[in-house]
Amino acid sequence: MVRAVVLVAGEGTRMRSPLSKLLHLAPLSSQALVKFAVNACVKTGIERIMIVVGYQAEKLRFTLGEGFEYVYQEKRLGTGDALKQVVPLLRVACPPRIGPVIVLD
């Protein structure tokens, strides 16, 4: 089974964008930017989608809704640490191997 991890915990400070602090929720066309990534996973039939949230977690949950596994990243220490948050969940689902995982950032 292919799983997806969508990383949206950060504040977007490294992008140095003039858009809002929460770049993932910035509108593009008719929907939030993060929805394009999540909808692509859903359309391709990925059954398990984990979303790593942190900064403004509740706004992201409200925007994306139910049907996903939300993993909270307490301290935002970068992409590697965000992925480290989901490893235990991936191992439980598919021991001893993790199997294929698509990461969207």
C-alpha positions in Angstrom: 0.0 0.0 0.0 1.3 3.4 -1.0 1.0 6.1 1.7 1.4 9.9 1.5 2.8 12.4 3.9 2.0 16.0 3.4 4.2 18.4 5.3 2.4 21.6 6.4 3.8 22.3 9.9 6.0 25.2 9.2 5.4 29.0 9.0 6.9 29.3 5.5 9.6 31.7 6.6 12.3 30.1 4.4 10.2 30.9 1.3 10.4 34.6 2.0 7.0 35.1 0.4 5.0 38.3 0.7 1.9 36.1 1.2 0.5 35.3 4.6 2.6 33.5 7.2 0.6 30.4 6.5 1.5 29.9 2.9 -0.3 26.5 2.7 -3.6 28.2 3.1 -2.9 31.0 0.6 -5.6 30.9 -2.1 -4.6 29.7 -5.6 -7.5 29.9 -8.0 -10.5 28.8 -6.0 -8.8 26.8 -3.2 -6.0 26.8 -0.6 -2.6 25.7 -2.0 -2.4 22.7 0.3 -5.6 21.3 -1.1 -4.0 20.7 -4.5 -1.5 18.3 -3.0 -4.1 16.5 -0.9 -6.6 16.2 -3.7 -3.9 14.8 -6.0 -3.3 12.1 -3.4 -7.0 11.3 -3.2 -7.5 11.2 -6.9 -4.6 8.8 -7.4 -6.1 6.4 -4.9 -3.7 6.8 -2.1 -5.6 5.2 0.9 -3.6 6.6 3.8 -2.7 10.3 3.8 -0.9 11.7 6.9 -0.7 15.4 7.3 2.0 16.8 9.6 0.7 20.0 11.1 2.2 22.5 13.6 1.8 26.2 13.1 -1.9 27.1 12.8 -2.8 23.4 13.0 -6.5 24.0 13.6 -6.9 26.2 10.6 -5.3 23.5 8.4 -7.6 20.8 9.9 -10.6 23.0 9.3 -9.5 23.6 5.7 -8.8 20.0 4.9 -11.5 18.4 6.9 -11.8 14.8 8.1 -10.5 11.6 6.4 -6.8 12.2 7.0 -4.5 11.3 9.8 -3.1 14.5 11.4 0.3 14.3 13.1 1.3 17.3 15.3 4.9 18.4 15.1 5.5 20.1 18.5 8.8 21.8 17.6 9.4 22.8 14.0 12.9 21.6 13.4 12.7 21.1 9.7 11.6 18.6 7.1 13.6 15.7 8.4 12.1 16.1 11.9 8.6 16.4 10.4 9.1 13.0 8.6 10.5 11.5 11.8 7.1 12.3 13.4 5.3 9.9 11.1 7.8 7.0 11.1 6.2 5.2 14.1 2.8 5.3 12.4 4.3 4.0 9.1 5.9 1.1 11.0 2.7 0.1 12.8 0.9 -0.1 9.5 3.4 -2.2 7.7 6.0 -4.0 9.9 8.9 -4.6 9.5 9.2 -2.7 6.3 7.7 0.8 5.8 7.0 0.4 2.1 6.5 3.1 -0.5 5.7 6.6 0.9 5.2 9.8 -1.2 6.2 12.9 0.6 4.7 16.3 -0.4 6.2 19.5 1.0 
